[in-house]
Amino acid sequence: MQPEIAIMVEGQMGLNWPRWQRMVRAVEDLGFIGLYRSDHFTNAEPPDEDSLEAWTSLTWLADHTERIEFGPLVSPVSFRHPAMLVRMAGAVQQLSGGRLTLGVGAGWMVREHRNFSFELLDLAGRFNRLEEALAVMTRLLADERVTFSGQYYDFHDAILLPLPEPRIPILIGGNGMNRTLGLAARYADEWNGVYLTPDAFEARSKRLDALLRERGREPASVRRSVMTGLTFGYDEADVRRQLRGRTPDEARAAGRIVGTADEVREQLARLASAGVQRVMLQYLDYDDLSRLEAFAAAVL
């Protein structure tokens, strides 16, 4: 048994239209369950690289694929106002025939906020703002007229029309045991852990189960996924070349999927046993998809 396998790309690390279009077609054709991407202006540290705007690229994907699921991992409310975010998501959901998952986050990258004139806030403020945004967005997606007055947002008789069908699932990502999992228990349809070993994932998943039961929700109502890096090698020597001095065990201890096809399948099976239903694997070599093709042939 292994979880569903999707691909994830970092949109701020050299992504442009030709690379994105090649990646979208490959993921659709090779049989992966989905394609997800980050939503950033730039890298956390220089040098700057090409950075393809996230929601424009997802709109292209929605209109040029038939099968794969997709979404942002994640769109930060620090520079995506919840009113516009939910409207964009609703339009893309309809265009795709219902394949979008809306990943929402608090924001974290200091450099992009400073460079592009957005206020990041301190950690507590970020989570408070995220909670207000989630409260509003989930109500709008539930076909409510929303009047809301908070510290960060004021809505007056707001409604989302046309209402996207099917309802857009909300994904909340992160590893925090308290605030992150608490928000997931209250608002999310999917929780996404980041670079977690099976044991670390299982501990957080059990914590989420307890928080969901406290709110009267069934644990099975929230899908469990993990986003992590992939080092896939044709043989052991190829794996070690890619790791550049790290050992495979060191990389696996950091939550990364590492190895040949058999070793990767074994790690995926352990994640499935820990409760992971879907894995989003980072693939960053946008100009050489041959390794992605080999992975799909050997592992899917």
N, C-alpha and C positions, 0 to 999 in steps of 0.2 A: 504494500500500500504506500502511496506517496501523495502529497498534496497536489492541488492544481498548480501549474507553473505558468507564471506571467513574467514579462520582461519589464524592467524599469530603466529609464535613461535620465541623466542629469542635464536638463535643458540649458543650463548656464555654462556647460563645459564643452563649448565648441559646436553646439547644435545649430544647424541652419536648415533651410528648406530642402536642399537635395539630400542631406543626411537623414532628416526626419522622414521624408517620403520613402527612402529606401528602407528604413527601419520599420515603418508602418507596414509596408508591403510584405517584408520578410516575416514579421510576427504573424500577420494574417495567414500567409501561405504555409508557414512551417508548422502550424497547429498549436501554438501557445494559446492559453486561455485569454490573455489580455496584454495590454501595453499601458504602462503608467509613466508619468514624468514629473519631475520637480517643477516648481513655479518660483523662479528667482530672476532677478535682474542681472546678477553678476556672481562671480566667485567670492568666497569668504576672504581669500587672499589673492593678490595679484599673481600672475598676469591675468588681465581680462581676456576673455575669449568670446566667440560668437555666442549669442544667447537668444534663442527663438522664443517669442512671446507665447506663453503657455496656452491661453484660451483660444487664440487664433489657430494654433497648431492642432488643438483638440477638435475644433470645428472642422478643419480639413480632414482629420481622421474619421470623424463621424460620417462625413459625406463620401469617403473613398474606401470604406470597408463595409463588410456585411456581417461579420461574425464576432470579432474580438471585443471584449469589454475593456474599459479604459477610464482614466480619470487623473486628476492631479494628486501628487503625493508631496506636499499638500499645498493648497492655496492659503496664504496667510491673510487673516483679516487685518493685519497691520497695514497692508497696502491694497487689500481688496475689500471695499465696503460691502457689507452683507446684502444690501439691497441690489447692487449691481451683480454681485457674485451669484445670488440665487436666480436673478433674471438670465444671466448668461448660461448658467447650468440648466435652467428650464428649456431654453432654446436649443442647446446642444443635445439634451435628452430627447427631445422630440425629433430632431434631425437624425439621430442615431437609431431610432426605434427602441429606445429604452436600455442602452448599454452603458450608461455613465454611472460611476460612483463618485460622489462629491467628497473629496478629501479636504478637510478644513483644519487649519492650525493657527497658532498664536503668533508666529513669526519668531525668528531667532538670530538672523544674520545681521550683525551690527553694520558691516560695511555697506550693504546694499541700501539700508535705511538712511545712513548718513549721506551716501553718494547721491541718492535720488530724492531726498527731502521728505522722508516719512518718519513719523515718530514711533520708535519701537517700544518705549516704556520699560520700566523695570519688570522683573519676572512676575511679581504679583499682579501688576497692572496688565501685563499681556494676557494672563489667564482670566482676569476679570473681564477684559474686553472680549476675549474669545467666548466666554460664557454668555455674555449679553448677545453676541452675534448668533450663537447657536440657538438661543431662546427664540430669537426673532425668525431665523431662517427655517427652523423646524415647524414653527407655526404657519409661516407662509406656505411651505410645502404641504402642509396638512389642510390647505384650502380655508384658512382662517383670515378674517380681516384683523389686522394687527394694529393696536395702539399700545405703545410701549415707551416708557420714559426711564432711562437709565443714566449712568454716569457718562457713557460714551455714545449712546444712540437715542434718538427720539423719533418714533414713528407715529403717524396719525392716520388711522383708517387706511392702512396699506394693504393691498391685496395683489396676489400674483396671478395674472391672466395672460394667456391661457394657462391653466394648471397643467404641468407636465405629467404625462402618463406613460408608463407606470411611475409611481412615486419615486423620487430620486433617493437612493440610500446615502446616508451620511457616514463617512469614514473619519475616525479620529486616530491619529498616530502618535506614538511616543511610549516611553518605558516607565514613566513616573507612576509609582504605586498609589499615590493619593489623588492629586489634582487631575492628572491625565485620565486615570482609570475611573475616577469619579465622574468626569464629564462624559466618558464613553458609556458608563452605565446609565446615565441620564438621557443622552441624546443620540448615541451612535447606533448604526446598524452593522458596523464593522469596526473592530479594533485592530490596528496594525502596529505590531512591535518592530523595533529597528535593531538589526544586528544582534539578535539574541540567540544564545545557545538553547538547545531543547529544555534543559533544566530551568534556565532563567525565564524562558517563555512560559513554561508550565506553571511556575510560581505566580507570575502575573496573571495568567489566565484563571487560576483558582481564585485569586483576589478579585478579579472581575466578576466571576460567578457569584461570589458572596455579595458584592455591591449590587449586582442585578437583582438578586433575590430580595435584598433590602428594599428595593424599589418596586417589587412585585412583578418583575420581568423574568421570563424564563432565560436561563443562560444560553440556550440554543438560539435565541432571537438575535444574537450578535455574532456575526461571522468573525473568525480569528485568522489573521494573516500576519506575515512577517516580511519585511523588506531587508535584503542583505546583499553583500557582494558575492560574486562568483569568480572562482579561479578554476576553470575547466581545462584539463590538460589531455593531450593525446596519449601520453605515457608519463611515468613518474618524473623523468628528466625534464619534460616540458613543464610539468607543474612547478618544479623547483626553480626553473628559469624565470617563470612569471612571478614567483614570490620574492625574488631578489634578496636572498639572504634570510628571510624568515622561514621557519620550518612549517610544514603543513599543520602540525598540531598547534603551533602558536596562532596561526591564522584561524583555525577552527575554534580555538578557545575564545577568540574575539567575535564569534558568531558567524564567520564567513563560511560559505560552502566551497570546499576545496577538494580537488582530486581528479582522478580519472572517472570514466563513466560509472564503473561499479562502486567506487568510493562515494561519488555524488549521490547515487541512488540510495546507498546506505544512510547517508546523512539526511536525505529527504524523508526516508522512512522513519528515522528517529524524530524528526520534526512532526510528522503526521501523528506519531504515537503520543507526542506531547500536546496534541490538540490543534496543530496548525492545519488550516484548511486550504490556504493559498499562500504561495511564496512568490514574491516579486524579486527577481534576480537582476541586479545592476549589470548592464552591458554598455561599455563606454567606448569600444573601438568602432566608431561609426563608419569608418572607411573600409573596414574589413569584416564582413559578415560571415566569412567562411567558418569561423569557430562557433558562431551561433548556429549555423546550419548543421555542423557536426554534433553539437550538443543536442539539438532537436532530434536528430536521427538516432542518437545513442541513448537518450534519457527519456524523452517524451513517450 
